[in-house]
Amino acid sequence: MKPGKGTLLGVPLAIVSIVVMLVVPIPSILLDTLISINITFAVLVLMMAIRVKSVLEFSAFPSILLIATVFRLALNITATRLVLLHGYAGSVIQSFGHFVVGGSLVVGLVVFFILFVVQFVVITNGAGRVAEVGARFTLDAMPGKQMAIDADLNAGHINELEARRRRTEIAREADFYGAMDGASKFVKGDAIASVIITMINLIGGFTVGVLQHHMPISQAMSTYSLLSVGDGLVSQIPALLLSVSTGLVVTRSAGENDFGHDLISQFRAQRPAVTLAGGIIAGLGILPGLPKLPFLMVGGGVYLIGRRLPAHITDEPEIQELSKAPELLPAPADTPDALMGSMKVEPLTLELAVDLLDLLDPTVGGDLLDRVRGLRRKVANELGLVLPAVRTRDNIELSIGEYAISVYEVNVAKGKAPVGRSLAIGGDLQGIPGEVDKEPVFGLDAKWIPSSLKQQAIMAGATVVDRSSVITTHLSEVVKSHAGELLSRQQTKELIEAVKKGNEAVVDEVTQAGINLSEIQRTLRDLLNEQVPIRSLTRILEALTERARVTRDPDQLLEAARVAVGPSIVAGCLTNGELPIITFEASLTHHLVETLKITEEGISLGADPALVARMADEVARLFSDSETKGRTPVLVTQPRLRTATHRAVYQRLPRLSVISTSELGGQYRSNLVGVVNLANAATV
């Protein structure tokens, strides 16, 4: 049934009415009706929680919890007003205060507090913890699920429509568990509020009865206190039902059937367990001192039920389908699918020696996989690149304690991570035994020391890093230096599609300008190769569109993109708000501009190779001197020289950022650390 206008207006009106109930008195007969509605609504929600097959079928549940909580509190306030003003709050509360607890205040309070303990301490706390863990695990698993969808899409197992549906489902699931993490606090707060309200009602009712109506103490206790307890019980029952519903929803795993069907079918499949349980309970009835009749009746009944269960359950539809399906023979190794699978080249691979596999086992404290997942999130946040899944495997050809990192199955880095050792960097390590080595990223002097001597090394002034951190840091540096290679055309397309969702006009202009996917990919790759993040993809595409109207030269497109994100580039090079700068002397700049030439590889310096080499040496000297002082400088050139200069010094100084004057922007303090003058290398 589709929601009509009445339904669309009814929900907002109902919420507004609940808020109005907080301040406007209502008659007792209407309160009876609303209390009945509250209990009925709680039962309805519980039934729905039992019947759903997946949490997404009840995605409105967090909002329902909030509405139900406010409704219940409004009823509490309304009942309190009637009890204190008239000594009567309707027949429902009257019945709960007298009939349900036998008219005893002590019994009512005991029952009320037991319900509170069951709801707050047991169900609500457990459901809240499950919701919190579910939210964290769901968010942590999102990148892996997205990559699995992308892999199925790239392999042709699903189409674009199915991929979009799965991505939407993942996002909805993450939103649901995030909302449930907060909504569970509503239930906990409601339980605490009900106790406080009941205590206030007890004190307020007793005070009103004795001081205002001059009732005897016993009569005031009997009238107001029992009504207050009845009000508390009336509110606790639906609150308990909603707490149970919360627990059922957050602990529900997605399946083909609802909870009731799964429960019965799974018990039916455990015939030995049911039979054994019945036998044990019946055996308790034989023991001396225990009542025989109840144990023998219950135990015998369960035993007979277990004996009547079939030995093998075959009435499940999925099991029937599997039993009817013909046995599938393994595909021959030379089929096209098998050959294509064996030919697949992984973008990024981490290989470990056999003695390092403990780093992958969480049961022995291995956290390398978690750190790799964290690295993928870090790269996405810093560079704007969705890193492909890192394939981790063992390699028996590696020496003991070694690991290797490959990009498209080309080995690009190797390192060591000996078992039982930690890497100590810097400090005075002469008195600490260990194997002298180099830190794999920056080449700093280091030593692999026994992990038991970690505190001793720290006291000696060293920085001690565990094996997982060494591998993850090395992998991070490899990813940054090969980020351009790891950006595939498919990923470029997905990045553009993501931009289109919020900035459709930008992507439309790119299409109208005739810029194809390969040109965008090349520009993004060039940016990543120069350590420039591509997170501001909207601005990059806008700049490409403007420049493409004039030229399609790749170098020109790159420079336009860099100018667009210039302030971000500068911000990434700042040291405590200061930008250390190396620049060229004016005559050298003029000479280099005059010798620029265009080749098949793009624009380059056409000056004498010896002159270019001397220039690179001088830049390297200034760069090294500045780094020893804790400052990482950048080389600032004229816009026309930037690309050619970067190509000239990249092999010598891959970590040097070459920035044009048109890219300078943002809030910073400039500090000139050196001027390159080949005639007389003057240092400032």
PyMOL commands that set and color helices and strands:
alter all, ss='L'
color gray80, all
select helices_A, chain A and resi 5-21+28-51+55-58+61-86+91-100+105-155+160-212+217-250+259-268+271-284+292-308+317-324+336-343+354-360+362-364+368-383+451-459+467-481+483-486+489-502+504-512+517-529+537-548+554-564+566-573+586-594+609-628+639-649+661-663
alter helices_A, ss='H'
color red, helices_A
select strands_A, chain A and resi 348-352+391-394+402-407+410-416+421-425+435-438+445-450+463-465+578-584+596-599+602-605+634-637+657-660+669-676
alter strands_A, ss='S'
color yellow, strands_A
deselect
rebuild
show_as cartoon
